[in-house]
């Protein structure tokens, strides 16, 4: 399938575990990126252009939120509060980069004052202050009624005189009390610890904090620095709690100096956007429960960018690696990826060899199966006793099942070259088809280690390109008289040479 898509001018991106696509990638001269400790796969998913920010920030924000929670929470579902706070930090982080803060406008200041007042009413601080004022100035004191009053010039001249009486040690207690009440009636602005002044000071503090939060470049490093400063401010301003210490500790390995710093802070090779056939081989990290899903996720983000930027058809295939991201946290993102792909002439495919992968997880059914228009099943005979689960999950009919259990079972081999069968269902229509490929194609596709190594030896000894190495290998295999490719491959590896057999030479 991938070969045919490529030949039909489709951009192909494959996430693989097990070197399955090494041969076909080499044949096409594609890009094969294999994860190793010496040269790990690294990207910078936080880096976006101004155009992407202006046109597609909502989707990028959701991806980054998923990425952060994949690191922080793993397969656990984040709380609504955690989602809200991380969402806010991502929005403010990019705002600080693309629109550095210089100060609030008059309109913004008024909105901020209203927001602070509303917050204080919600957390009880307003009521505490009003109670103090009642104790000081009497029950008639009403903070809301006095906040927006405008003083006349005459009253403004009276204010310092009343203050002088209050501070005059020679004044009687009665005179001072009368002056206080008169002052309170005139204006709350001159009362010590007046609430509007408190809000103003809060606003000035927020303004100083925002000016201080600078973002000079986009990467996980700068986001980590930003968020560790910003979340405590949000907690204090909104009187909420967030486990900032655990959050910081869990994310720290990805920050500069940490053992995984390289993963999220290196810009991806821009030439990958122009490559037509790319394979990310991540077998060596598949057992790392933290790193594996993160790498799968950021590769998916690379495809998403390619999908949006490039014209023409695109295809993403996730082999067994998709299981690493089939979590509650990722379900919505997977659904989004499927639906968005359709809008950009792109396809997403997943591959599995295990029956329980598709029958045991409601997330798989909800996010993947329900969004897939095409199903392909190979020989299912070993699952015959458990097939009711597959039938129900894939919404197969009784007729579909009858066809499926004929795969590679019919007496239809006479007069045909070697072929294997596959059940292909598109929409409501399902049929069993035979797949015949010449031996040259088989050698490009093979995942048998001995066959792959034997072909690599031909490639090395002949010092030629992949196609000529395959052609010579197949010619020698057929002319050797050895029936099975594996047996011929073992002979090549044992004798370590290119045979250059002639036809009928034995």
C-alpha positions in Angstrom: 0.0 0.0 0.0 2.7 2.4 1.0 4.5 1.7 -2.3 1.4 2.4 -4.3 0.6 5.6 -2.4 4.2 6.8 -3.0 4.0 6.0 -6.7 0.7 8.0 -6.8 2.7 11.1 -5.5 1.6 10.8 -1.9 3.8 12.1 0.9 4.2 9.2 3.3 5.2 9.3 7.0 5.5 6.1 8.9 6.1 5.5 12.6 7.5 2.0 13.0 8.9 -0.4 15.6 11.0 -3.2 14.1 12.6 -2.0 10.9 9.7 -3.2 8.8 10.0 -0.4 6.3 13.8 -0.2 6.0 13.9 -1.9 2.6 11.2 0.0 0.8 12.5 3.3 2.3 16.0 2.5 1.0 14.6 1.6 -2.4 12.8 4.9 -2.7 15.8 6.8 -1.4 13.6 8.1 1.5 14.6 9.4 4.9 15.1 6.7 7.5 15.3 8.2 11.0 16.2 5.6 13.6 16.3 6.4 17.4 19.6 5.7 19.1 21.1 7.0 22.4 23.9 8.5 20.4 21.5 10.2 17.9 18.0 10.4 19.5 15.0 11.8 17.6 14.6 15.4 18.8 12.3 18.2 17.8 11.0 21.5 18.9 7.2 21.2 19.0 6.9 24.7 20.7 8.3 26.5 17.8 5.7 28.1 15.5 5.7 30.9 12.9 3.6 34.1 13.3 1.4 32.9 10.5 0.7 29.6 12.3 0.1 31.5 15.5 -2.5 33.8 13.8 -4.2 31.1 11.7 -3.9 27.8 13.6 -3.1 28.5 17.2 -6.1 26.7 18.7 -5.1 23.3 17.3 -1.4 23.9 18.2 -2.4 24.8 21.8 -4.5 21.6 22.2 -1.6 19.5 20.9 0.9 21.2 23.4 -1.6 20.7 26.2 -1.8 17.0 25.3 2.0 16.8 25.2 2.4 18.4 28.6 -0.1 16.2 30.2 1.4 13.1 28.6 4.6 14.0 30.4 3.0 15.1 33.6 0.0 12.7 34.0 0.9 9.8 31.7 -2.3 7.8 31.2 -4.2 9.6 34.0 -6.8 12.1 33.2 -6.0 15.7 34.2 -8.5 17.6 36.3 -10.6 20.5 34.9 -8.5 22.9 37.0 -5.2 21.5 35.7 -6.5 21.8 32.1 -7.6 25.4 32.7 -4.3 26.5 34.3 -2.1 24.8 31.6 -4.3 26.2 28.9 -3.9 29.7 30.3 -0.1 29.4 30.6 0.2 28.2 26.9 -1.9 31.2 25.7 0.1 33.7 27.8 3.4 32.1 26.8 2.8 32.7 23.1 1.2 36.1 23.8 4.4 37.1 25.6 6.5 36.0 22.6 4.4 37.4 19.7 3.1 40.5 21.5 5.5 41.5 24.3 3.6 43.2 27.1 4.3 47.0 27.6 1.4 47.8 30.0 -2.4 47.8 30.3 -4.5 50.2 28.2 -7.1 52.2 30.0 -9.8 49.8 28.8 -7.8 46.8 30.0 -7.2 48.4 33.4 -10.9 48.9 33.9 -11.6 45.3 32.9 -8.8 44.0 35.2 -10.2 46.1 38.1 -13.6 44.5 37.6 -12.0 41.1 37.4 -10.0 41.6 40.6 -13.0 42.9 42.4 -15.1 39.9 41.3 -12.4 37.5 42.3 -12.1 39.1 45.8 -15.9 38.8 46.2 -15.7 35.2 45.2 -12.9 34.4 47.7 -14.3 36.4 50.6 -11.6 39.1 50.7 -14.1 41.8 49.7 -16.5 40.8 52.5 -13.7 40.8 55.1 -12.7 44.3 54.1 -16.2 45.6 54.1 -16.7 44.2 57.6 -13.6 46.0 58.8 -15.0 49.3 57.4 -18.3 48.7 59.1 -16.6 48.2 62.4 -14.6 51.4 61.9 -17.3 53.7 60.4 -20.5 52.2 61.4 -23.1 49.9 59.9 -24.2 52.6 57.4 -20.9 52.2 55.6 -21.5 50.8 52.1 -18.4 50.2 50.1 -20.1 49.8 46.7 -22.1 53.0 47.1 -19.0 55.0 47.8 -16.6 53.5 45.2 -17.6 55.5 42.2 -18.4 58.9 43.7 -17.0 62.1 42.1 -16.0 64.9 44.6 -16.9 68.5 44.0 -14.1 71.1 44.2 -15.6 72.3 47.5 -15.5 68.8 49.0 -12.0 68.3 47.8 -10.9 71.4 49.8 -12.7 70.0 52.9 -10.8 66.7 52.8 -7.5 68.0 54.2 -9.3 70.0 56.9 -11.2 66.9 58.1 -8.0 64.9 58.1 -6.3 67.6 60.2 -9.1 67.4 62.8 -8.7 63.6 63.0 -4.9 63.9 63.5 -5.2 66.9 65.9 -4.4 65.7 69.5 -6.3 68.8 70.8 -9.6 67.8 69.1 -12.2 66.0 71.3 -13.2 62.4 70.6 -16.6 63.7 69.5 -15.0 66.1 67.0 -12.8 63.4 65.6 -15.7 61.0 65.2 -17.7 63.6 63.4 -14.8 64.4 61.1 -14.3 60.6 60.3 -18.0 60.2 59.4 -17.9 63.3 57.3 -14.7 62.1 55.6 -16.2 58.7 55.0 -19.3 60.3 53.4 -17.2 62.5 51.1 -14.8 59.9 49.7 -13.4 56.5 50.4 -10.2 57.3 48.5 -8.7 59.0 51.5 -9.5 56.3 54.0 -6.5 54.2 55.1 -6.4 50.8 53.2 -9.3 51.9 50.9 -10.4 49.0 48.7 -10.0 50.8 45.4 -6.5 51.6 46.3 -5.9 47.9 47.2 -7.2 46.9 43.8 -5.0 49.5 42.1 -1.9 48.2 43.9 -2.8 44.7 42.9 -3.2 45.8 39.3 0.2 47.5 39.4 1.7 44.3 40.7 0.1 42.2 38.0 1.4 44.7 35.4 5.0 44.5 36.8 4.8 40.7 36.7 3.6 40.6 33.1 6.3 43.0 32.0 8.9 40.8 33.7 7.6 37.6 31.9 9.6 37.8 28.7 9.9 35.1 26.1 12.8 35.6 23.7 12.6 32.2 21.8 10.2 29.3 21.6 11.2 25.9 23.1 10.3 23.7 26.0 13.2 25.3 28.0 11.6 28.8 27.8 8.1 27.4 28.4 9.3 25.6 31.5 10.9 28.8 32.9 7.8 30.8 32.0 5.3 28.3 33.6 7.3 27.9 36.9 7.1 31.7 37.4 3.6 32.2 36.1 1.7 29.3 37.9 2.5 30.5 41.4 1.3 34.0 40.4 -2.0 32.5 39.1 -2.4 30.5 42.3 -2.0 33.6 44.4 -4.1 35.9 42.2 -7.0 33.4 41.9 -6.7 31.8 45.4 -6.4 28.3 43.9 -4.1 25.4 44.4 -2.0 23.5 41.9 0.7 20.9 42.6 3.5 23.0 41.2 6.3 21.1 42.9 5.3 17.8 41.4 4.7 19.4 38.1 8.1 21.0 38.1 9.9 17.8 39.2 8.2 15.6 36.6 8.9 18.0 33.7 12.4 18.9 34.8 14.2 16.0 33.0 13.1 17.7 29.7 14.6 21.0 30.7 18.2 22.1 30.0 20.7 20.1 31.9 18.2 17.2 32.2 18.7 13.8 30.7 15.9 14.3 28.1 16.7 17.9 27.3 17.4 17.1 23.6 13.9 15.7 23.0 11.9 18.9 23.0 14.4 21.7 22.4 16.1 21.0 19.0 14.7 22.4 15.8 13.7 19.7 13.3 15.5 19.5 10.0 13.4 21.7 7.8 14.3 19.5 4.7 11.9 16.8 6.1 9.0 18.9 4.9 10.1 18.3 1.3 10.8 14.5 1.8 8.2 12.2 0.1 8.9 9.1 2.1 9.9 9.3 5.8 10.2 6.5 8.3 10.7 7.1 12.0 12.1 3.9 13.5 11.6 4.0 17.3 12.0 0.3 18.3 14.9 1.1 20.6 12.8 3.3 22.9 9.6 1.3 22.8 10.0 0.0 26.4 10.5 3.5 27.8 7.0 4.3 29.2 7.8 8.0 29.5 9.7 8.7 26.3 8.0 6.4 23.9 4.5 8.0 23.8 6.1 11.5 23.8 8.2 10.7 20.7 5.1 9.2 18.9 3.2 12.3 19.8 5.7 14.8 18.5 6.1 12.8 15.3 2.4 13.0 14.8 2.8 16.8 15.2 5.4 16.8 12.5 3.0 15.1 10.2 0.2 17.6 11.1 2.5 20.5 10.1 3.5 18.7 6.9 -0.2 18.0 6.3 -1.2 21.7 6.5 1.8 23.2 4.7 2.2 20.8 1.7 -0.2 20.4 -1.2 -1.2 17.0 -2.5 -2.1 13.8 -0.7 -0.4 12.8 2.6 -0.5 9.6 4.6 0.5 8.9 8.2 0.9 5.2 9.2 1.4 4.3 12.8 2.5 0.7 13.3 2.4 -0.9 16.8 3.5 2.5 18.2 -0.1 3.7 18.3 -0.7 1.7 21.4 1.5 4.0 23.4 -0.9 6.9 22.8 -4.2 5.1 23.2 -4.9 6.8 26.5 -7.8 8.8 27.9 -5.6 11.9 27.7 -4.9 11.3 24.0 -8.3 10.1 22.8 -9.6 13.6 21.8 -6.3 14.4 20.0 -6.5 11.1 18.0 -10.0 11.9 17.0 -9.0 15.5 16.0 -6.2 14.1 13.9 -8.5 11.8 11.9 -11.0 14.5 11.3 -8.5 17.2 10.4 -6.7 14.9 8.1 -9.8 14.6 5.9 -9.9 18.3 5.5 -6.3 18.4 4.1 -6.4 15.4 1.7 -4.6 13.2 4.2 -5.1 9.8 5.7 -4.2 8.2 9.0 -3.7 4.4 9.4 -2.9 2.2 12.3 -1.6 -1.4 12.3 -1.8 -4.1 14.9 -1.1 -7.8 15.2 -2.9 -8.4 18.5 -6.6 -9.0 18.7 -6.9 -7.6 22.2 -5.6 -4.2 21.0 -8.9 -3.5 19.2 -11.3 -5.4 21.4 -10.2 -4.4 24.9 -10.1 -0.7 24.8 -13.1 1.6 24.5 -10.7 4.4 23.6 -9.5 2.5 20.5 -13.1 2.0 19.4 -14.1 5.6 20.1 -11.0 7.4 18.7 -9.7 5.1 16.0 -12.2 2.5 14.8 -15.2 4.8 14.6 -13.1 7.3 12.6 -11.7 4.7 10.1 -13.5 4.2 6.7 -11.3 1.3 5.6 -10.4 -2.0 7.4 -7.9 -4.6 6.2 -7.7 -8.0 7.9 -5.2 -10.7 7.1 -5.6 -14.4 8.0 -7.8 -14.6 11.1 -8.0 -18.4 11.5 -6.1 -18.4 14.8 -8.7 -16.0 16.2 -11.7 -18.0 15.0 -12.9 -18.9 18.5 -12.7 -15.3 19.7 -13.9 -13.6 16.5 -17.3 -12.5 17.9 -15.4 -9.7 19.7 -13.8 -8.5 16.5 -17.0 -8.9 14.6 -18.8 -6.6 17.1 -16.0 -4.1 17.4 -15.6 -3.7 13.6 -19.4 -3.9 12.9 -18.8 -6.9 10.5 -21.7 -8.7 9.0 -22.2 -12.5 8.9 -21.4 -12.4 5.2 -18.1 -10.5 5.9 -17.1 -13.1 8.4 -17.7 -16.0 6.0 -15.5 -14.2 3.5 -12.8 -13.5 6.1 -12.5 -17.2 7.0 -11.8 -18.1 3.3 -8.6 -16.1 3.4 -5.7 -18.3 2.2 -8.0 -21.4 2.5 -9.5 -21.9 -1.0 -8.1 -24.1 -3.7 -7.3 -21.3 -6.0 -3.6 -21.5 -6.5 -3.3 -23.3 -9.8 -1.7 -21.4 -12.6 -0.9 -18.5 -10.4 2.3 -17.2 -8.9 2.6 -17.0 -5.1 0.1 -14.7 -3.5 -1.5 -13.9 -0.1 -5.1 -12.8 0.5 -6.5 -9.9 2.4 -10.0 -8.9 3.4 -10.6 -5.3 2.5 -13.7 -3.4 3.6 -14.5 0.1 2.4 -17.6 1.5 3.9 -20.3 -1.2 3.6 -18.5 -3.2 0.9 -16.0 -6.0 1.8 -14.2 -8.4 -0.4 -11.2 -10.9 -0.2 -8.5 -9.9 -2.7 -5.3 -11.7 -3.7 -2.0 -9.8 -3.5 0.6 -11.0 -6.0 4.0 -9.4 -6.0 7.1 -10.3 -7.9 10.2 -11.5 -5.9 11.9 -8.2 -6.5 9.2 -6.4 -4.6 9.2 -9.1 -1.9 12.9 -8.4 -1.3 12.1 -4.7 -0.9 9.4 -5.5 1.6 10.8 -8.4 3.6 11.2 -8.2 7.3 13.0 -11.5 7.7 16.3 -10.6 9.3 18.5 -13.1 7.4 17.0 -12.0 4.0 17.5 -8.3 4.8 21.1 -8.9 5.9 21.9 -10.9 2.8 20.5 -8.1 0.6 22.6 -5.5 2.5 25.7 -7.7 1.9 24.9 -7.7 -1.9 24.5 -3.9 -1.7 27.8 -3.5 0.0 29.9 -5.9 -2.1 28.4 -4.7 -5.4 28.7 -1.0 -4.4 25.6 -0.2 -6.4 22.1 1.2 -5.7 19.3 -0.7 -4.0 17.4 -1.6 -7.2 20.4 -3.2 -8.9 21.3 -5.1 -5.7 17.8 -6.5 -5.5 17.8 -7.5 -9.2 21.1 -9.3 -8.9 20.1 -11.0 -5.6 16.8 -12.3 -7.1 18.5 -13.4 -10.3 21.1 -15.4 -8.2 18.4 -16.8 -6.0 16.4 -18.1 -8.9 19.4 -19.4 -10.8 20.8 -21.1 -7.7 18.1 -23.8 -7.7 17.4 -23.1 -4.1 13.6 -22.9 -3.6 13.2 -20.7 -0.6 14.6 -17.1 -0.3 15.5 -17.7 3.4 17.7 -20.7 2.5 19.5 -18.7 -0.3 19.9 -15.8 2.1 21.6 -18.1 4.7 23.9 -19.3 2.0 24.9 -15.7 1.0 25.6 -14.9 4.7 27.6 -18.0 5.2 29.8 -17.6 2.1 29.8 -13.7 2.2 29.9 -13.2 -1.6 27.8 -12.2 -4.6 27.3 -15.3 -6.7 26.6 -13.8 -10.1 24.9 -17.1 -11.2 24.0 -17.4 -14.9 20.7 -18.8 -15.9 20.6 -22.6 -15.8 24.1 -22.6 -14.3 23.0 -24.4 -11.1 
